[in-house]
Amino acid sequence: MHTSQLARRIAEGDRAALSKGISLVENQPELASKLLALTRRPPRAFVLGVTGPPGTGKSTLIDRLVDVYRRKKLRVGVIAVDPSSPLTGGALLGDRIRMSGHAGDDGVFIRSMASRGWSGGLSRAASQAVQLMDAAGFDVVFLETVGIGQSDIEVVGLSHAVLVVLMPGMGDEVQASKAGLMEVGDVYVVNKGDAEGSDSMVVSILGMVRDTKGRSPSVIKVSALNGDGLDRLEVAVEAIRSRFKRGDPSLRLRSAKEMIVQTARWDLMQRLDEEADARAEGLARLVVEGKLGVDEAAARLARLR
Amino acid sequence: MHTSQLARRIAEGDRAALSKGISLVENQPELASKLLALTRRPPRAFVLGVTGPPGTGKSTLIDRLVDVYRRKKLRVGVIAVDPSSPLTGGALLGDRIRMSGHAGDDGVFIRSMASRGWSGGLSRAASQAVQLMDAAGFDVVFLETVGIGQSDIEVVGLSHAVLVVLMPGMGDEVQASKAGLMEVGDVYVVNKGDAEGSDSMVVSILGMVRDTKGRSPSVIKVSALNGDGLDRLEVAVEAIRSRFKRGDPSLRLRSAKEMIVQTARWDLMQRLDEEADARAEGLARLVVEGKLGVDEAAARLARLR
């Protein structure tokens, strides 16, 4: 199929075309850029990032929120970014399968993206996938990552609001803080809120997030499995979504800026790789001979000309 | 202390100056570049990367190899790169403390470096720390990372030879393969080689690494705790070190090239960050208004001029 035809079908909301487009994003970045240029329009979809340590129930929670938006007749996309770490890979794939309750629903589109090679490539791919889902008319797009590393945090930075999902007794708040999760959340969810230690976890999270000036994220206890607290979570997320719908520029600019910067980062890395193929060997020779320092050689390479 | 004075003291092998220099590398990259230019000379130290999943006994193994080189009267540096993942951070720090048996020995210098911010910064810092240890006259430098992500793999890429440490029963070879460990090793160590499953692990690793054309890494069973197999590991590592000492250009060029490329990557990211501070907001506005696509905005930003 020609790229312009693919772009037209995506804009018509054709699922097969969207799926093909996302594969393009994963495997043929240059073609993907062309496709995105053809589908360009002002962004409309509300993008909700969901992150947190492995095993805290992110996918179950997303599943419930998908229900909420389906009842509002909104079309919902889910992009689950599989972590590069082999330690957690299995869990997320398992979660994917659990979410297949929505598999028969035309208003729900679920896609996993794997982390290959340099992590920056994943941010770029996730950003482009979000743009394609937006172009295909999805109203809400969930962007799920496992919050264990810098690159996962980067990916959720592409969204308009970030839910950080934690759970008492595992991936505690000190570790979450080390992973940078305490700085990125708009809403903190303590899942399995009926478990022991959930109240003290709420207090502790409140203490940590209020230290960061200018932010006042909410902290909500839920039980994704039995539904307790989901109503309050819905209220919190909908409050952000109505700011978004009213056109609050801060939300839209934050997301657009992240998409631009992360894409630019990837562009530069690509160009550096090409330059390195051509010149790094010669520069390395000079370094080995002591004629040039590593930093000076790197500066020459980074000039990219 | 003035940078030129610091450089002189490092070249004299002064430990306090070296320590200060590495702090500069971590906290003041611009000054570090200046310092490195002042200490520049052809690289001499043999750099041995050691990586593998958490808990496989990397530090105990390094400890034993440090003994080996100390008996040869060589000066040994160890740089332990703490992972960015909060899931494993504690273990590595614990290992640091176990290695303090060498704490009173002037011929051994051990330093941990933490991962802060963008992972590329860590590679650059590790590269500069290795260069400073070289300048301070260390003969062998161990570069230890926890092999769970792309950035850890990048860091060991700076070395002349890579030991991948695995263990039967945890972090199995399929997971190690997913983490990219099966492509980077020159020597594979099956630690706790007396444990059940170690023989089949050796066979399985041999099968996996021989698939990759042109490489013939050795696979060695050891028990770092009771010393079994360490003699064979020493032979394997010393074989690589004698190639290095004879001036085998492939080893030196590989390491120098990685150092140059990773430093260049970091340089570019720094420049992009500055450019983004100045221009990303304006470009994001155009994207939100639908006047510019994300990719086009990113291309403008990545031009860096």
Boltz contact constraints between the chains, C-beta under 6 A:
constraints:
  - contact:
      token1: [A, 33]
      token2: [B, 295]
      max_distance: 6.0
  - contact:
      token1: [A, 36]
      token2: [B, 293]
      max_distance: 6.0
  - contact:
      token1: [A, 36]
      token2: [B, 295]
      max_distance: 6.0
  - contact:
      token1: [A, 37]
      token2: [B, 293]
      max_distance: 6.0
  - contact:
      token1: [A, 40]
      token2: [B, 293]
      max_distance: 6.0
  - contact:
      token1: [A, 41]
      token2: [B, 290]
      max_distance: 6.0
  - contact:
      token1: [A, 42]
      token2: [B, 290]
      max_distance: 6.0
  - contact:
      token1: [A, 84]
      token2: [B, 149]
      max_distance: 6.0
  - contact:
      token1: [A, 84]
      token2: [B, 150]
      max_distance: 6.0
  - contact:
      token1: [A, 85]
      token2: [B, 148]
      max_distance: 6.0
  - contact:
      token1: [A, 85]
      token2: [B, 149]
      max_distance: 6.0
  - contact:
      token1: [A, 86]
      token2: [B, 175]
      max_distance: 6.0
  - contact:
      token1: [A, 86]
      token2: [B, 178]
      max_distance: 6.0
  - contact:
      token1: [A, 86]
      token2: [B, 179]
      max_distance: 6.0
  - contact:
      token1: [A, 119]
      token2: [B, 150]
      max_distance: 6.0
  - contact:
      token1: [A, 148]
      token2: [B, 85]
      max_distance: 6.0
  - contact:
      token1: [A, 149]
      token2: [B, 84]
      max_distance: 6.0
  - contact:
      token1: [A, 149]
      token2: [B, 85]
      max_distance: 6.0
  - contact:
      token1: [A, 150]
      token2: [B, 84]
      max_distance: 6.0
  - contact:
      token1: [A, 150]
      token2: [B, 119]
      max_distance: 6.0
  - contact:
      token1: [A, 175]
      token2: [B, 86]
      max_distance: 6.0
  - contact:
      token1: [A, 178]
      token2: [B, 86]
      max_distance: 6.0
  - contact:
      token1: [A, 179]
      token2: [B, 86]
      max_distance: 6.0
  - contact:
      token1: [A, 252]
      token2: [B, 288]
      max_distance: 6.0
  - contact:
      token1: [A, 253]
      token2: [B, 284]
      max_distance: 6.0
  - contact:
      token1: [A, 256]
      token2: [B, 284]
      max_distance: 6.0
  - contact:
      token1: [A, 256]
      token2: [B, 287]
      max_distance: 6.0
  - contact:
      token1: [A, 256]
      token2: [B, 288]
      max_distance: 6.0
  - contact:
      token1: [A, 257]
      token2: [B, 280]
      max_distance: 6.0
  - contact:
      token1: [A, 257]
      token2: [B, 284]
      max_distance: 6.0
  - contact:
      token1: [A, 259]
      token2: [B, 294]
      max_distance: 6.0
  - contact:
      token1: [A, 260]
      token2: [B, 280]
      max_distance: 6.0
  - contact:
      token1: [A, 260]
      token2: [B, 283]
      max_distance: 6.0
  - contact:
      token1: [A, 260]
      token2: [B, 294]
      max_distance: 6.0
  - contact:
      token1: [A, 260]
      token2: [B, 297]
      max_distance: 6.0
  - contact:
      token1: [A, 260]
      token2: [B, 298]
      max_distance: 6.0
  - contact:
      token1: [A, 261]
      token2: [B, 276]
      max_distance: 6.0
  - contact:
      token1: [A, 261]
      token2: [B, 280]
      max_distance: 6.0
  - contact:
      token1: [A, 263]
      token2: [B, 294]
      max_distance: 6.0
  - contact:
      token1: [A, 263]
      token2: [B, 298]
      max_distance: 6.0
  - contact:
      token1: [A, 264]
      token2: [B, 272]
      max_distance: 6.0
  - contact:
      token1: [A, 264]
      token2: [B, 298]
      max_distance: 6.0
  - contact:
      token1: [A, 264]
      token2: [B, 301]
      max_distance: 6.0
  - contact:
      token1: [A, 264]
      token2: [B, 302]
      max_distance: 6.0
  - contact:
      token1: [A, 267]
      token2: [B, 298]
      max_distance: 6.0
  - contact:
      token1: [A, 267]
      token2: [B, 302]
      max_distance: 6.0
  - contact:
      token1: [A, 268]
      token2: [B, 268]
      max_distance: 6.0
  - contact:
      token1: [A, 268]
      token2: [B, 302]
      max_distance: 6.0
  - contact:
      token1: [A, 272]
      token2: [B, 264]
      max_distance: 6.0
  - contact:
      token1: [A, 276]
      token2: [B, 261]
      max_distance: 6.0
  - contact:
      token1: [A, 280]
      token2: [B, 257]
      max_distance: 6.0
  - contact:
      token1: [A, 280]
      token2: [B, 260]
      max_distance: 6.0
  - contact:
      token1: [A, 280]
      token2: [B, 261]
      max_distance: 6.0
  - contact:
      token1: [A, 283]
      token2: [B, 260]
      max_distance: 6.0
  - contact:
      token1: [A, 284]
      token2: [B, 253]
      max_distance: 6.0
  - contact:
      token1: [A, 284]
      token2: [B, 256]
      max_distance: 6.0
  - contact:
      token1: [A, 284]
      token2: [B, 257]
      max_distance: 6.0
  - contact:
      token1: [A, 284]
      token2: [B, 260]
      max_distance: 6.0
  - contact:
      token1: [A, 287]
      token2: [B, 256]
      max_distance: 6.0
  - contact:
      token1: [A, 288]
      token2: [B, 252]
      max_distance: 6.0
  - contact:
      token1: [A, 288]
      token2: [B, 256]
      max_distance: 6.0
  - contact:
      token1: [A, 290]
      token2: [B, 41]
      max_distance: 6.0
  - contact:
      token1: [A, 290]
      token2: [B, 42]
      max_distance: 6.0
  - contact:
      token1: [A, 293]
      token2: [B, 36]
      max_distance: 6.0
  - contact:
      token1: [A, 293]
      token2: [B, 37]
      max_distance: 6.0
  - contact:
      token1: [A, 293]
      token2: [B, 40]
      max_distance: 6.0
  - contact:
      token1: [A, 294]
      token2: [B, 259]
      max_distance: 6.0
  - contact:
      token1: [A, 294]
      token2: [B, 260]
      max_distance: 6.0
  - contact:
      token1: [A, 294]
      token2: [B, 263]
      max_distance: 6.0
  - contact:
      token1: [A, 295]
      token2: [B, 33]
      max_distance: 6.0
  - contact:
      token1: [A, 295]
      token2: [B, 36]
      max_distance: 6.0
  - contact:
      token1: [A, 297]
      token2: [B, 260]
      max_distance: 6.0
  - contact:
      token1: [A, 298]
      token2: [B, 260]
      max_distance: 6.0
  - contact:
      token1: [A, 298]
      token2: [B, 263]
      max_distance: 6.0
  - contact:
      token1: [A, 298]
      token2: [B, 264]
      max_distance: 6.0
  - contact:
      token1: [A, 298]
      token2: [B, 267]
      max_distance: 6.0
  - contact:
      token1: [A, 301]
      token2: [B, 264]
      max_distance: 6.0
  - contact:
      token1: [A, 302]
      token2: [B, 264]
      max_distance: 6.0
  - contact:
      token1: [A, 302]
      token2: [B, 267]
      max_distance: 6.0
  - contact:
      token1: [A, 302]
      token2: [B, 268]
      max_distance: 6.0
